[in-house]
Amino acid sequence: MKVRNSTTSKDEKLTNVQLRDQWNKIDWNKAEEHVNRLQVRITKAVKTVKWYLVKRLQYLITHSHYAKLLAVRKPTQNTGKRTAGVDGETWSSSKAKMEAALNITDKKYAAKPLKRVFIEKPGKKKKRPLGIPTMYDRAMQSLYALALEPIAEATGDRTSFGYRKERSTHDACEQVFVCMSGKHSPEWVLEGDIKGCFDNISYQWLIDNIPLDKSVLRQFLKAGYIFESQLFPTEAGTPQGGIISPILANMTLDGIEKLLADKYRNNKNGRRYSDHAAKHKVNFVRYADDFIVTAKKK
């Protein structure tokens, strides 16, 4: 097998033992530090509205050997690591993981259909569909998520807590407590969730608004799925079970907080009320597709 990386010449072949040893000797701290530095630079570029630089840095990440190693490691360590996609592969050995990292590329990339399964919802009889990508497609999503996540974090709503680094349900609960405490607390709370959120996001909106390689993004979105040996196309939504899907969903929903703030938290002169003096007491807290909105009156 021919492989290419920073330490292997173009025509050099590695044995199975060499591939295994390369994987087992990876300095993961070094790999994470390298990718993190690029991600920090992306965040700074977003904050200074230098989108040409963002695109260049994204390219560096998606073509980085270290990023590819991390991209392969993620799906081979999470809870679904033993669940194969339509090709039956699981990359369970160190040799298979190293081989994958050396060969992952966006050149002529074509995502395979997802394997459709149905899983039970906690406390509910109705099952929900889950799409299982192949290991290669999971690694590709993981790789491009490394390039997209710093943008999502830099532009995300302040009171959005689901599927975000260093944020949890506890943080969401704390934000709700802050909104509801004190003498200026609102009297009404609307609790809701966005029905079929992952399944109904507009493809065209994602293509037009998500700052990611468009050809790769299209492959993620339009891979289709196989159920009972039949291929079904996908016309909307993000693939549930895909590594990059939560980031895409969050970026789609970001902006609701600002819409409410612009409508209800500005005074007649266009100036922003302070948090505790907001006339309408409107607050917004979101965790993935679940949210609450508070208000002074019904």
For each residue, the residues with C-beta under 8 A, 3 or more apart:
1: 13 14 99
2: 10 11 12 13
3: 8 12 13 14 99 102 103
4: 8 10 102
5: 8 65 101 102
6: 65
7:
8: 3 4 5 12 14 102
9: 12
10: 2 4
11: 2
12: 2 3 8 9
13: 1 2 3
14: 1 3 8 18 19 22
15: 18 19
16: 19 20 95
17: 20 21 95
18: 14 15 21 22
19: 14 15 16 22 23 94 95 98 99
20: 16 17 23 24 93 94 95 98
21: 17 18 24 25
22: 14 18 19 25 26 98
23: 19 20 26 94 95 97 98 101
24: 20 21 94
25: 21 22
26: 22 23 31 69
27: 30 31
28: 31 32 69 70 73
29: 32 33
30: 27 33 34 66
31: 26 27 28 34 35 66 67 69 70
32: 28 29 35 36 70
33: 29 30 36 37
34: 30 31 37 38 64 66 67
35: 31 32 38 39 61 64 66 67 70 146
36: 32 33 39 40
37: 33 34 40 41
38: 34 35 41 42 57 60 61 64 67
39: 35 36 42 43 61 146 149 150
40: 36 37 43 44 150
41: 37 38 44 45 53 57
42: 38 39 45 46 54 57 58 61 147 150 151 154
43: 39 40 46 47 150 151 153 154
44: 40 41 47 48
45: 41 42 48 50 51 53 54 57
46: 42 43 49 50 51 54 150 151 154 155
47: 43 44 154
48: 44 45
49: 46
50: 45 46 53 54
51: 45 46 54 55 211
52: 55 56
53: 41 45 50 56 57
54: 42 45 46 50 51 57 58 151 211
55: 51 52 58 59 211
56: 52 53 59 60
57: 38 41 42 45 53 54 60 61 147
58: 42 54 55 61 62 147 148 211 212 213
59: 55 56 62 63
60: 38 56 57 63 64
61: 35 38 39 42 57 58 64 67 143 146 147
62: 58 59 67 106 143 144 146 147 213
63: 59 60 67
64: 34 35 38 60 61 67 68
65: 5 6 68 69 101
66: 30 31 34 35 69 70
67: 31 34 35 38 61 62 63 64 70 71 143 146 147
68: 64 65 71 72 101 102 104 139 143
69: 26 28 31 65 66 72 73 101
70: 28 31 32 35 66 67 73 74 142 146
71: 67 68 74 101 104 139 140 142 143 146
72: 68 69 75 76 91 97 100 101 104 139 142
73: 28 69 70 76 77 97
74: 70 71 77 78 138 139 142 243
75: 72 78 80 81 91 135 138 139 142 243
76: 72 73 81 91 92 97 135
77: 73 74 81
78: 74 75 81
79:
80: 75 83 132 241
81: 75 76 77 78 90 92
82: 90 92
83: 80 90 132
84: 87 88 89 90 115 132 134 135
85: 88 89 112 114 115 132 133 134 135 137 138
86: 112 113 114 115 134 226
87: 84 112 134 135 136
88: 84 85
89: 84 85 96 134 135 136
90: 81 82 83 84 135
91: 72 75 76 96 97 100 135
92: 76 81 82 96
93: 20 96 97
94: 19 20 23 24 97 98
95: 16 17 19 20 23 98 99
96: 89 91 92 93 99 100
97: 23 72 73 76 91 93 94 100 101
98: 19 20 22 23 94 95 101 102
99: 1 3 19 95 96 102 103
100: 72 91 96 97 103 104 135 136 139
101: 5 23 65 68 69 71 72 97 98 104 139
102: 3 4 5 8 68 98 99
103: 3 99 100
104: 68 71 72 100 101 136 139 140 143
105: 109
106: 62 109 140 213 215 216
107:
108:
109: 105 106 140 215 216 219
110: 219
111: 133 137 140 219 220 223
112: 85 86 87 133 134 136 137 223
113: 86 223 224 225 226 231
114: 85 86 131 132 133 223 224 225 226 239 241 242
115: 84 85 86 131 132 225 226
116: 129 130 131 132 225 226 227 232
117: 129 130 132
118: 127 128 129 130
119: 127 128 130
120: 124 127
121: 124 126 127 128
122:
123:
124: 120 121
125:
126: 121
127: 118 119 120 121
128: 118 119 121 240
129: 116 117 118 240
130: 116 117 118 119 240 241
131: 114 115 116 225 239 240 241 242
132: 80 83 84 85 114 115 116 117 241
133: 85 111 112 114 137 138 141 223 239 241 242 243
134: 84 85 86 87 89 112 137 138
135: 75 76 84 85 87 89 90 91 100 138 139
136: 87 89 100 104 112 139 140
137: 85 111 112 133 134 140 141 220 223
138: 74 75 85 133 134 135 141 142 242 243
139: 68 71 72 74 75 100 101 104 135 136 142 143
140: 71 104 106 109 111 136 137 143 144 216 220
141: 133 137 138 144 145 220 242 243 244
142: 70 71 72 74 75 138 139 145 146 243 244
143: 61 62 67 68 71 104 139 140 146 147
144: 62 140 141 147 148 212 213 216 217 220 244
145: 141 142 148 149 243 244 247
146: 35 39 61 62 67 70 71 142 143 149
147: 42 57 58 61 62 67 143 144 150 212
148: 58 144 145 151 152 210 211 212 244 247 251
149: 39 145 146 152 153 165 247
150: 39 40 42 43 46 147 153 154
151: 42 43 46 54 148 154 155 211 251
152: 148 149 155 156 164 247 250 251 254
153: 43 149 150 156 164 165
154: 42 43 46 47 150 151
155: 46 151 152 251 254
156: 152 153 160 164 250 251 254
157: 160 253 254 255 256 257 258 284 286
158: 257
159: 175 257 283 284 285 286
160: 156 157 164 250 253 254 257 286 287
161: 164 167 168 169 171 172 175 285 286 287
162: 167 172 246 250 286 287 288 289 290
163: 246 247 249 250 288
164: 152 153 156 160 161 167 250
165: 149 153
166:
167: 161 162 164 171 172
168: 161 171 172
169: 161 172 173 287
170: 173 174
171: 161 167 168 174 175
172: 161 162 167 168 169 175 176 285 286 287
173: 169 170 176 177
174: 170 171 177 178
175: 159 161 171 172 178 179 285
176: 172 173 179 180 285 292
177: 173 174 180 181
178: 174 175 181
179: 175 176 185 186 283 285 294
180: 176 177 185 186 189 294
181: 177 178 185
182: 185 276
183:
184: 276 277 278 281
185: 179 180 181 182 281
186: 179 180 189 281 282 283 294 295 296
187: 281 295 296 297
188: 294 295 296 297 298
189: 180 186 292 293 294 295
190: 292 293 294 295
191: 290 291 292
192: 290 291 292 293
193: 197 289 290 291
194: 197 253 289 291
195:
196: 199 200 237
197: 193 194 200 201 249 253 288 289
198: 201 237 238 239 240 245 249 289
199: 196 236 237 240
200: 196 197 236 237
201: 197 198 205 206 236 237 238 248 249 252
202: 205 206 236
203: 206 207 221 222 235 236
204: 207 208
205: 201 202 208 209 252
206: 201 202 203 209 210 217 221 238 248 252
207: 203 204 210 214 217 218 221
208: 204 205
209: 205 206 251
210: 148 206 207 217 248 251
211: 51 54 55 58 148 151
212: 58 144 147 148 216 217
213: 58 62 106 144 216 217
214: 207 217 218
215: 106 109 218 219
216: 106 109 140 144 212 213 219 220
217: 144 206 207 210 212 213 214 220 221
218: 207 214 215 221 222
219: 109 110 111 215 216 222 223
220: 111 137 140 141 144 216 217 223 238 239 242 244
221: 203 206 207 217 218 234 238 239
222: 203 218 219 233 234
223: 111 112 113 114 133 137 219 220 234 239
224: 113 114 231 232 233 234
225: 113 114 115 116 131 231 232 234 239
226: 86 113 114 115 116 229 230 231 232
227: 116 230 232
228:
229: 226
230: 226 227
231: 113 224 225 226
232: 116 224 225 226 227
233: 222 224
234: 221 222 223 224 225 237 239
235: 203
236: 199 200 201 202 203
237: 196 198 199 200 201 234 240
238: 198 201 206 220 221 242 244 245 248 249
239: 114 131 133 198 220 221 223 225 234 242 245
240: 128 129 130 131 198 199 237 245
241: 80 114 130 131 132 133 245
242: 114 131 133 138 141 220 238 239 245
243: 74 75 133 138 141 142 145
244: 141 142 144 145 148 220 238 247 248
245: 198 238 239 240 241 242 248 249
246: 162 163 249 250 288
247: 145 148 149 152 163 244 250 251
248: 201 206 210 238 244 245 251 252
249: 163 197 198 201 238 245 246 252 253 288 289
250: 152 156 160 162 163 164 246 247 253 254 288
251: 148 151 152 155 156 209 210 247 248 254
252: 201 205 206 248 249
253: 157 160 194 197 249 250 256 286 289
254: 152 155 156 157 160 250 251 257
255: 157 258 259
256: 157 253 259 260 284 286 291
257: 157 158 159 160 254 260 261 284 286
258: 157 255 261 262
259: 255 256 262 263
260: 256 257 263 264 265 282 284 293
261: 257 258 264 265 266 272 282 284
262: 258 259 265 266
263: 259 260 266
264: 260 261 278 279 280 282
265: 260 261 262 272 273 278 279 280 282
266: 261 262 263 270 271 272 273
267: 270 271 272 273 279
268:
269:
270: 266 267
271: 266 267
272: 261 265 266 267
273: 265 266 267 277 278 279
274: 277 278
275: 278
276: 182 184
277: 184 273 274
278: 184 264 265 273 274 275 281 282 283
279: 264 265 267 273 296
280: 264 265 295 296
281: 184 185 186 187 278 294 295 296
282: 186 260 261 264 265 278 293 294 295 296
283: 159 179 186 278 292 293 294
284: 157 159 256 257 260 261 291 292 293 294
285: 159 161 172 175 176 179 291 292
286: 157 159 160 161 162 172 253 256 257 289 290 291
287: 160 161 162 169 172 290 291
288: 162 163 197 246 249 250
289: 162 193 194 197 198 249 253 286
290: 162 191 192 193 286 287
291: 191 192 193 194 256 284 285 286 287
292: 176 189 190 191 192 283 284 285
293: 189 190 192 260 282 283 284
294: 179 180 186 188 189 190 281 282 283 284
295: 186 187 188 189 190 280 281 282 298
296: 186 187 188 279 280 281 282
297: 187 188
298: 188 295
